[in-house]
Amino acid sequence: MTRLTVPYVTPWTGESTSPPPVTVTASGVAYADPAQDALARDVDGVLWALCGGTATGRPEYAAELHPERQRTAMENLLCACCKKPGARDERGMLWVLPLLDDSVDARWEGVRSAIPPMCEACAKTAPRLCPRLREGHVKLRVREAEPIGVRGTLYPRPGEQGPQDPDALVLFGSADLAFVVARQAVRELRRTTVVAFAAAIG
């Protein structure tokens, strides 16, 4: 397998997203190093996971999408595999998602996704690379894909009991946004049309 066949958002074994030390105050979570904190904050003040290393070694298809590249693809509606613009037609933009369960078509209206869209060519090849898509997937056309929040590690406020939540969905406008280290941008898919379902690939 060559480097060019690996989807853009796939992490590699040579990369790391281990978080640097953080501090939690009444104002929110921050990296202990002010320089790292400034580097990792977006224009809205959300703190993002810092990524190190290089795209070397082996692609980790079963791992969570690479935070920086997922964010780039999702915010700019680029193909998750090749980084070209996601495919559009009169029914909307093309998304390829793992099956939720044996759901009916209506369940795909309003689904919240951290998986970016795809171009036509990659929609055909991606299911053979991605283990989750190989287990069955759906192709959708989406007319509206509003950014609604982020997924990441939510830290308890000072004085709160309990551990951090490593996989929290935090919506924009929530007071929790100041206490999350984001790893994935999330959009809500609306006005969806189911194009096709695909069974597991053997």
N, C-alpha and C positions, 0 to 999 in steps of 0.2 A: 504494500500500500504506500503510495507516495503522499507527500505533504499536501499536495493540491486536492486530494480526495477527502481530506478531513474537514468536517464542517467548521466554519469560522468560530462558532460559539463553544466548541468542544475544548475542555481543558486538557492539558498535557501533564505527564508525570514530572516534567522539569519545572512546572509552575507551582506557586504556593499562594494560598489565600489565608494562611494562618494569621489571625488578627494580632496587631501589636498591642501593648498594654493600653487599657482604657481607664478613665476615671468617670465616676458617675456622681453628679451633684444634682441639686434641685432644679438646675437649668437643663440638664440632659446629660447625654453620654458624649465623651470626647476622647480622642487619642491623647495619651500622656505627653507625647512629643508634639509641641505646638506646630512645628513645621509639617509633620505628617497630618495633623488635624486640618490644617489649612489646605493641604494638597487634596485631601479626601472629601471635602465638602463641596456640594454643588451650589448653584446659584440660589436655591431655595433653603440652604442651610442643612440639608440632609447629609448625614455622615455615611460614606460608602466604604465598603471593604477595600483595603489596599491589596494589590496583587504584585507578587514578585516572581523572580525566576524568568525562564524563557520557554518558548514553545518547542521543547525538545523532549526526547524520550519517546514515550508511547501515548497516544490519545486515550483519554479516559471517557469512553462513551457512556458508561453507566453513572458517572458523577454528575453533580449539579453543574449547570452551564457556567462558563467562565464569567465572573461578575462584570469585568470591564467590557468585554466584547458583547455580552448579553445586553448590557445597558445601551451600548452604541447601536446595536441592531434594533432593539426595541424602540428607543427614542426616535430613531430616524427611519423606522419601518423598512429596514434592510433585510434581505434574505439571511436566515440563520446559518445557511451553509456557505454561500459564496460572497455575501456582503453586497450583492447588487440590489437594486430596488425590488421590493416584493412585487409579485405579479398582481395586476389589476385587470378587471374587465367590468362590464356593465353591472355585474352582481356584487362587485367589491374586491377587496384584497384577499389573496389566497393564504390560508392557514392550514397546516397539517399538524394534528394533535393526537396524542395517544387516546385510546378509548377510555372513557370514564368507567363504564360498566356496560350492561345491556340496555342502555338508556334509549329512549325514543328521541326523535329529532328535536323536539321542543327543548330538551335539556341543554342543547348547545346554544340557546339564546341566553345571553348574559353571562356566559362562562368567563371566569377570570384566568387569564393566561400569562405565564412568564416566558412562554416560548414565542420567539419572533416569527414573523411571516416567512414565506418562501417564494422563490421564483418558480416558474413552471418546470424548468429542467431539474432543479434540486428536489422538487416535490416527488419526482419519480425515483430518484436515487437515494434520498435520505432514509427511507424506511429499511433499506438493506444495511445501513451503517448503525442506526440508532436502535439499541436493544428495546427501548420502550415502544417505539413505532413498529418494530418487528412483531410485537405481541398483538398488534391490531391498531388501526388508526382511522381517523376521519379526515376528509378534506372539506374545508369550509370556504365559502366566500363571505366576506365580512364588510358591511358598508360603514360601520362605525366601530372604532377601537379606541375608546377614551382612556388615557392614562389615569389610573385611579389610586395608585399607591406603590408601595415597595414590599418586598419580602426579605426578611433578614433576621438578625438576632436582636430580640427585644430585652433590654435590661430593666430589672425592677428599680423603682425609684428608691432613694435613700429612706431607710426605715421600713420598707415593704418586705414581707416575708416571701420566701420561695425563690427558686432558681430562675435564671434567665430562660427565655423561650427561644430556642435556636431556629425556629421556623415560623415566625409570626408574619401575618399579613397585616400591614399597617396602612390605613387609608390616608390620603392627603386630607389635611384639615384636622386630623386626630392629634390630641395632645401627646399621644405615644410616639409621634414622629421624632420628637427630640431625644428619645431614648432608644432608638433603633440604629444598628449598624446594617445598612442595606446591602443586599447582594444581588437582588433581581428587581428590575422594573416590571410592573404589572399593568396590563390593560384589560378592560372589560369589553368583550366582543358582543356587539349588538347588531340587530338587523342581519342575522346570519342566514345563509342558505347552505344546507348540506349538499355537497356535490357527490360524495361517494364514501362508503364505508369499505375498509379493507380488513380481511381476516388476518390472523397471525401468519407470518411468513416462515415456512419450515426451513 
